[in-house]
Amino acid sequence: MSTLSIHEVLSRYWGYSTFRPMQEDIIRSVLSGRDTLALLPTGGGKSLCYQVPGMVVEGITLVITPLIALMKDQVENLRARGIPAEAVYSGMSPREVELAMNHVLHNQSRFLYLSPERLLTDRFKVALDHIKVGLIAVDEAHCISQWGYDFRPPYLRIAEIRERLPGVPVLALTATATKNVVQDIQDKLKFKQNNVFERSFERKNLAYVVFREENKINRLLRICANVKGTGIVYVRNRRKTREVAEMLLRNGIKADYYHAGLPPADRERKQNGWKSGAIRVMVSTNAFGMGIDKPDVRFVVHLDLPDTPEAYFQEAGRAGRDEKKSYAVLLFDEADIIDARRNFEMTYPEPEVIRNIYNALGNHLNLAPGTGYDTIHTFDINSFSNQYGFKPVVVYNSLKFIEREGYIIMNEAMTSHSKLVFNIRKDELYRFQVENAHYDPLIKTILRSYGGVFSEAAPISESELGKRLSVSETFIVQMLENLHKMQILTYIPQTDKPQIAFPVELVRAVDLRISPDVYKNRKKEAEMRLNAMINYATSSNHCRSRMLISYFGQPESRRCGICDVCLERNKAQLSELEFDNIIEVIKPMLKMHECSMEQLIAACSRISEEKVVNAVTWLVDNDKIEPVKEGVFRWRKKDEVS
């Protein structure tokens, strides 16, 4: 165990003098050996809750997360602070995995980040017998619950690891979980006793705003003009990212676009430009933002309706992490709701369609049942769809369902650079150079240009090597591929295409497990989440913040006072209590029969006439009640007010 205190660790490695609210309580709970679930909103500092105790406990900290981009980002950040860390995930070459695990086995790492499907590979189970583990951290813990919005079956096997590590505490972390998911996480992870630290989901500095808007672009331009500072604009598809970014540029706004299909070098360049402030507004799919800790984002705008409140809350929550006034704006029209419901139906293809696509996938990749374990394949969804006559959207959603069942893992362009590592010792390499003189200049240039190429896969640039040797990039790639075939080195080319990895062997399509009950329940849960999102967008009488907070099971919250609904209600010059008291009296009356203003004022005898008139006026202006004739009103049946 480290001799440093948690405050000394925080100061020495992160440069902070104090913890954020609840961080210290969570850390002390873990260090006392208690299984702990931490619910912290996006930007609440979840990673420090396991990184600080990970520097104090004896042994390595296992960090389980499905987010490869976040995993890589965290490892780089830890290494930059002088803390040794490794990551192992699907998509790495066997040689890369071997090198990472060697560092862990030789006590050269404090943290090991793992994707969940890697936990119970034979290689890892053997290694686990030789690793001293001090803490297990489970990030994105909602993925373990089939009631969660992003259920991943490999998470269910984390409990098996616990049986091999008795006495090692678990810290589960998530930013978004409803009450039943909170309980399910603790049950599935076999907590010895319930132990939840839950920070309020309330963001007092974040104003949630919804506009029912046909001309979204004009509204977006007004937002960019009126709200100073950096922003993110989320859209649903890749084509739209470019179109909206170009429109912003034409209007004098420094903007760029981002999606997972861009070459890794482009993604990295754009992301760095946005972080530095050279790019003011990033237009992106939901691929952008995970792991990006930029505190001064002033606005997040959604031009398309998200599928779930969980996704919306997480993406909107990237605004205002510095606690300064910021805006989360959702723009929608009736067509968005129609599209959302149509997309939902396509998200759940019939089980027979899913099996047919799985069978075609095996044929496309030349895999026979019983093969394919731990292999990775470049996969072009459009080419596949054309070859077999499927619609790309049906293919994508079928593959996502197959992925949720644990049969495949889809990832897009996981590496930011090509990589290589030598497989032989320096003396063996020297002999090879002597015997193969035409490879000697390239090998010498690699050794002069890149460090650590004997111990870990180092990022390289084929074009840069070509310039230094005055040859083409194509020639360098051919030489590296030859050296790879000769097993002199392992060469991992950069890819900008999606990949599919197989954490298990390919099974026969008829054996693909799609339980009717599981399928039905998943679809029902997804529909409930979509309906909650539509209700959030279309409601004009509930505080936006309260709606989101209540969805996550924290009903005891007050009106925020700064969302569009609250600002409109504030015009009535009524306190929350006064407004609720008036509604409690007049709502039953107006639902039963028409009433005059005089009758409503008389019924609210303990409240001033002016305030009753203000409340009724507000209800009329917001289409909650309608005038039947001069001074007589009735309740609109389609609306409810709480």
N, C-alpha and C positions, 0 to 999 in steps of 0.2 A: 504493500500500500504506500502511496506517495506521502512524503512528509509535509507537502504543501497543503494548506487549507483550501477550501473551495473558493474563498475570496482571493487568496493569493494566486490560484490558478486563473481565476477570472481576470485579474489585473495583469498577470505576467503574459498570458497568451492572447487575451482579447482586448486588453487595454481599458476595461470597464471598471469603475469603482464600486458600482452597485448592480444588483440583479433587477430585472423587471418584475412587476407584480406576479407573485405566485411561483416564480422560477426557483427561488431558494427553498420554498416549502416542498416542491416536487423533488428537488435534488436531495434534500435531507431524508425524505421518505424512502427514496431508492437506496441511499447509503445506509439506512437502518435495516435494509434487507427486505423491505416490503414490496410486493407487487403493486405497481402504481399505474393508473390510467390518467393521462393528462389531456384535457380538452382545452386547447389554446387556439384562438382565432388566427387566421392567416396573418403573418407578421408578428405573432406573439412571442417569438423566440423559442420555438420548440427544440431546435437542434442543440442549443446550449444546455438543455435539461438532461441530455445524455452525454454530451461532450465533456462538460465539466466533471461529473462524477466518473466518467471514463478515464480522466487523467488522475483520479484519486484512488480508485479501486485497484487491487492487485489483479493483474491479468488483462487480457484483451477484451474490448467491447465489441460484441457482434451487433451490427446495425442492419436490420432487415427492412428493405424498401423496394417497391416495384418500379420506382422512377429512376431510370438509368441516367437521364440528364442531371437530376438532382444528386445522384450518387457520385458522379464524376465531379460535379461542382464542389461538393462537400470535401472530397478527397483532395482536390487541388487547394481548397482553402485551408485545410488542416496542414498540408505540407508546406504551404506558404508561411504558416505560423511556426514551423519547425516541429510539427507533430507528425510522426510517421503513420501513414494510413494506406490501406489497400482496398480495392473493390474487385468483386468477382460477379459477373453477370452473363446471361446468355448473349452470345454475339462475340465473346472473346475467343481467341484461338486457344487450343489446348496448351500451347507454349506460354501464352500470357497468363493463363490460370495457374500453371505450374510455377512460374516465377513469383506471382503474387502470394501463393500459398507457402512457398519457400521462405519468403520474408516473414510471414506469420509464424511458421513453425520454428524459426530461429530467433523468435522474440524481437524482431526488427520492426514491429508495428504495434500501435496502440489501439487502432480501430480497423475492423474488417467489415466492409459494406457488402452485403449479399442480396441478390434478388431471391425471392422466396423459393423458387423452384430449384435453386442451387443447394438448399439446406440439406436435402436428404439424398444427394448423389452419393454413390459408393465412395468416391474420392474424398468428399468432404467428411463423411462419417468416419472413415479411417483416420483422417487428419484430426478430427475432433478429439480423439483419444489422446492426442499429444499436445493439445492446446489448453492453456489455463484461461478459462473464461470468467470474467468478473461481473459482466452485466450483459443482458440481452435487451436491445432497444428495438421496438417494433414501430416503425414509422408508417404513416397512412393506415393506422390500425383498423379503420372502418372497412378495409378490404377483406377482413376475416369474417365479416357478417354477411350472410346471404340476404339480409334485409337492408344492407348498405347499398349505396348507389354505384359502387365500383367493386363488387364482390369478385375475389380472385381465389379460386379453390386451393392453389398451393399454400396460401396462408393458413389453411386448416391444419397443415402438418407441422406448424411451429410447435404445437404442444408436444409432439413426439421428441423434439430436440430437448424440451424441458426435462423429459424423463432421463435423458443422458447427462443432464447437468443439474442434479438435485442441489438445492440451496442457492442457485444463482437467481437473483431477482429479475423480473421483467418490468421494463418501462414501456408502456404502450402510449403512442401519441397520435392525435388526429386533430384536425381543425374543424371537422364537420361530422357530427353524429347526432342522430335523434335518440330519444330515451331508450327505445328498445334496442338500438344498435349499441349503446353504451353498455347495457347489461350483457348483450351477446358477446361483445369483445372480451369481457372479463370471464364469461363462461368458457368460451372457446380457447382462451389462453390459460385456462385452469388456475385462475387467481386463487390463492389460499383463502382470501377474504376480499370482499369488495373494498376498493380504495380509489376514489375518484377525486381528482382536483379539477374543478371546472371553473374557468374564468368566464365572466359574462361575455356573451357574443355582441354586446352593445358596443358600437363604435361612435362615441359622442361627437367626434370631429367629422364624421362621414355623412354627408347629406345624400340620401337615396331619392332619386327623382325619376319619374316615369312620364313619358310623353307618348300619347296616341298620335302618331305623326305619319302623314302620307309622304311628305317631302323630307325624308330623313337627312339628306345631304345638306340642305339649307340649315336645318336645325344643328347638325354637326358643326358646320362652319360658324354658326353663332356661338356655340359652346367654346370652340377653339378661340374665338375672338374675345369672349367675355371672361374666360377662366385662364389665368396666366399659368405658365409652367408646363411640365411634362405630362403627357397623357398616353393612354393605350386605347385603341379602338378594336373591339373584337367583332369579327364576322365569322360566318359559318364555313365558307369555302375559300380555297386558295386563289381562284381567279379574282374574287372580290377584294382580296387584300391588295393586289396590284392596282385595281381600278380605283379604289377609294384613296390609296396613297397618292396616285397620280393626280386625282382631283384636288387633294389638299395642296400638293406642290403647285398646281396651276393657280391656286388662290394664295400663294405666298407663305404657306405653312411648311416648315421643314419636316417632311414626313418620309417614312420608308415602310416597306412591307416585309412580313416574316411568315414563313410556314415551314413545316417539316420536310417538304419536298425540295427545298433549296439546297444547293451544294453546301457541305459543312463549313467551308471557308467563308462563304457568303453569310451564313447564319451568324457565325462568330463575329464577322466584321460589323454586321448590322446591329447585333446585340451590344457590342462595345460602343458603337456610335450613339446608341440610345442611352446607355449607362453614363457616358461622358457628357451628354447634353448636346452633342452635335446634331442629333436627330431629336426633334421635339415630340413628335407623335409617331408611335409605332402602330401600324394597322396589321392585325394578326389573326390567325386561327387560335384555338386554345393551346397550340403548341408553345406559345410564348408566355413567359412569366414564371414558370415553375423553377424555383430555386434562385430567382433573381431578387435580390434584396435591395431594391432602390427605394429609399424612404420618402423621397420628395415627389412622388407621382400625385399630381393635383386632380386628375380626372380619369375615370375609366368609363368608356361609352360602349354599350352593346348595341350594334345595329341589327342584330338578329336575336330572336328569343332563345335563351339557353334551354336545355332539356330538363334541368333539375335546379331546385333552390340551392342544393349543395354546390354545384358547379358555379352558379351565379355568385353565391356568397364568397367563394374562394377567389374568383376572378375579380369581382368588385372590390374585395378586400385588399387588393394590391395598391389601392389609392390611399394616401394619407397615413402611411406607417410612421411618419414623424410626428403624428398627433396634431398636425395643423389642418385647417379647414380644407376639405376635399369633396369631390362629387362622384357618385356612382350613378350613371344615367342609363336608363333602358329606353330605347326607341322601338315602338312596334306599331303595326296596323293590323287590321282584320285578316289580311292575307297571311301574316306571320302565324296566326293561330291555326289557320287552315293548313299551312305548310307543316307546322309542328305536329299536328295530329296525323298527317299523311306520312311524315318521316317516322313517327312512332310506329305505325303499322309496318313500315318497311324494315324497321330495326329488329323485328321479330319474325323472320321468315319461318315458314312451316318446317317442322322437324325433318320431313322427307327432303325438302330443298337443301337444308343444312347438310344432311348425309350425302346427297348427290355432289355437293360442292366439295366436301371433304374427300370423297372418293376421287373426284377429278383432280384435286390438289396432289394426291399421291401419284396419280398417273403423270401429271404435269412435271413433277419433280423426279420422276423415275424411281420412286420408292415403293418397295413391296411391303405388305403387312409384316410386322416383326422387325423392320429395319428403320433407320433414320434417327435413332436415339442420339441426342447431343450433337446433331448436325445443324448447320445454318445454310440457308439458301436465299439468294437474291430473288426477289419476286416482283414482277410487274403486273399489277392487278388488271390493267387495261388489256394487255396482251393475253392474259389468262382468260378474261371474260370473253374476248373476241374468239379465242380458240374453241371455247366450250359453249358459246351462245348464252352466257349469263349476263344479266345487267350488273354493271360494276357496283352499284349501291347494294344490291342483294348479296353479291360476293363479299363485300366489305363487312356487312352486318352479320352474315353467316360466319365469317372467320372470327369476328369479335365474340360471337357466342361460343364457338369452338375454343377460343382462347380462354374465355371465362370458365370453361369446363376443364381447363388444364392440359389440353392436348397439344397446343402450339403456343408460341409467343411471337407476337408481331412487334417489330420495332423498325423505325425509319432512320436510316443514315446515322448510326449510333456513334461513329468516330468522327472527330473533327479533322483529323489528318491521317494520311497513310502512316503505318508504323513498321518497324522492323526490330528484330533482336537476333543476335548471333547464337547459334545452337552449339558451337564448338569452342574449345578453349583458345586462348590467344596463341599458344605455341602451335596448335593444330591449324589455326587460321594462317599463321605465317608459312607453314609448309604448303598449304593449299595455294597461297599467293605465288610461291616460288614455282610450283608445278603448273599453275594456270595463269601465266603472265598477263593474258588479255583481261582478266578480272582485277588485276592488281591496282590499276589507277582508281577504279570505282571504290574498292574496299578501303584504300588509303584515304580517299576523299570522305567517305562515310565516317571513318574513325577520327579524322581531323575535325569534321563538322558537328558531330553529335556525340554527346557523352552518355555513359550508362548503357551502351548498346549490348553489353554482355550480361547485364543483370536484369533489365526490364525492357519491354517494348517501347522504343523511343519514337516520338513523332518525327517524320521526315518530310521533305519536299522533293518530289521527283524533278520538278522543273528547275529548282535551285541546283540540284546535283548536275542536271544537264548543262546549265549555264557554266558551272565551275569546270566541267570537263569538255565544254564546247561541243556537245552532242545533243541530239533531240531528246525530249522527254520520253517519247515512245521507245527509244533505244534503252534508256535507263530502266523503264518498266520491264522490257524484255530481259535485260540482264538480271534484274532482281528476281523475276519469275524463274529464271534458270537456276539461280542460287538457291531459291526456295525449293525447287524440285530436287536439287542435289543435297538438300537438308543442311546446307552450310548456314543458312539463316531462315528465320520465319518472316515472311513478308505479308503484311496485311494491307491491301490496297484500300484507299479511301473509296467509299461508295456513297452515291446520292440517291440510291434506290432503296425501297423498303426491303426488309429481310424477314424471313420466317424461320424461327428456331424450333426444334422439336425437343422438349424436355422429357418426353416419353417416346417409346416406339410407335410407329404408325400402326393403327389397328384397322381391322376391316370396317367398312362403313356401316355394316349391319350391327357391329358391336359398339358403335359410338353411343355412349350413354347420354340419352336425352330423356330424362324422366318426365312424363306428362305433367306430374304434379309440380316438379321444379320449374318446368317451362311455363306453366300456367301462373305459378306464384311470382316468378321473376317478371313476367309481363304485367301482372296486376300491380306489383310494387312500382314498376317503372311508370305505369299509367297514373298512379296516384301522385308520383313526383312531378310528372308533367302537368297534371291538373293543378297542383299547388303552385307551379310556376306561372301558369296562365292566370290563376286567381290573383297572384301577386301583381301581375301586369294590369289586369282589368279592374281591380278594385280601386275605388277612388274615395273610400271613406275610412280606411284603416291606416294608421301610422305605418309607414313602410318598415321602419326599424323593428317595431313591435311584431309585425307579421313574420319577419325572418327569424327573430329571436324566439317567438312562440313555436315556429316550425321545428326548431332545435330543442324544444322542451324546456324553455326558460320563460314561462308565462308571466312571471313577476317583473315586468318592466314598464316603464313610463313612456308616454309619448316623447319622441325625440325632439319635437318642436322645430326641426329644420328640414324635414322631407317635404315634398310638394304637397302632400295631404295635410300635414300639420300647418304649413304656412298658409294654406287656404283657410283652414279652420281658425287659425289665429286672427284672421280678418274679422271674425265674429266677436272678437274681444271676450272670449269665454275661457275659463280655466277648464282643464280636462274634467274635473269633478263636476263643475256646473253643467257642462255639455252633456255628460253621461246622465246626470240627474234629470235633465229635461227630456232626453231621449227615453229614459225609463218610464216617464209619465205619459208622453204623447204618442209613443210608437203603438202601444196596444189600442189606444183610442182611434188613431188614424187607420189602423188595419181593420178595425171593426166597422167604421162608418166615416162619412165625411164630417169634418169639424170646421168651425169658423175660428178665426184668430182669437176672438173673444173667449170661446170655449177653451182653447188651448192655454191662454193666459190664466184663466180662472182655475184650471186644473193644476197649474204650477204656482200655487198661492204663496209658497215660501220663496219664490225666485222673482226678481224684479221683472216688470213688464218689458223693459228694454232688452234684457238678456234673452227672454223667450222669443221676442220678435227677431233678434239677431240670429238665434238658433234656427228658427223656422225659415228665415231668409236664406241662410247658408244651405239648408236642406233642399230648398227649392232650386237655388243656383247650381247645386251639385246633383240635381235630378234624383233625389231620394224621395221627395214628396212632390206632388203636382197640384197646381191650382185647378179646381173644378169650375169655379166662377169667382168673381171678385170677393176676396177675403175668405174663401172656403177651400179646404185642402183635403187630399187623401193620400194614402201611402202607395208608392209604386211597388207592386208585388215582386218585381224582379230583384229589388235591392234589399240589403240588410245593413243595419248600422249597429255597431257595438259601442 
